[in-house]
Amino acid sequence: MIWAGFLGSSMTTHKGLHLRPEIADKLWPLKYHGVFNTARHLLTAAFCFGATWYGYLYVFESFELADINPILNLKLWVVQIIIPLTFLSSGVRALVYALMPKLRPAATRGSH
């Protein structure tokens, strides 16, 4: 279930629909939407990279402690590895969208 949720998160980020601060969409004049969208993608990338780091620490701790699911006898880090990988993927994608506006999904190009 955790894998499905995080993979779904990654897919919606690809479409520009997830982790998208929308507070200023209607507050800023249309001529500033390009700048706002770049800033939005940079902030999203920063958040995702921070979450990647903490996700890595979480998984590394599970690995070091050799945490195992007692029912399935499965190492927990194998399941948890999706957490930092998803945030890393989303962060890279947001950074690319910030630096290369033509690659942005239509939902975040600023055409309102």
RADA-V766901 format. One record per backbone hydrogen bond with DSSP energy under -1.0 kcal/mol. CO is the residue of the C=O (numbers start at 0). NH is the residue of the N-H. Records with the same first field share a line. If there is no record, write none. Layout:
CO=NH, NH
This chain:
0=4
1=5
2=6
3=7
4=8
5=9
6=10
7=11
8=12
9=13
10=14
11=16
12=15
21=24
23=27
28=31
29=32
31=35
32=36
33=37
34=38
35=39
36=40
37=41
38=42
39=43
40=44
41=45
42=46
43=47
44=48
45=49
46=50
47=51
48=52
49=53
50=54
51=55
52=56
53=57
54=58
55=59
56=60
57=61
58=62
59=63
60=64
61=66
66=75
68=72
73=68
74=77
75=79
76=80
79=82
80=84
81=85
82=86
83=87
84=88
85=89
86=90
87=91
88=92
89=93
90=94
91=95
92=96
93=97
94=98
95=99
99=102
100=103
104=107
105=108
109=111
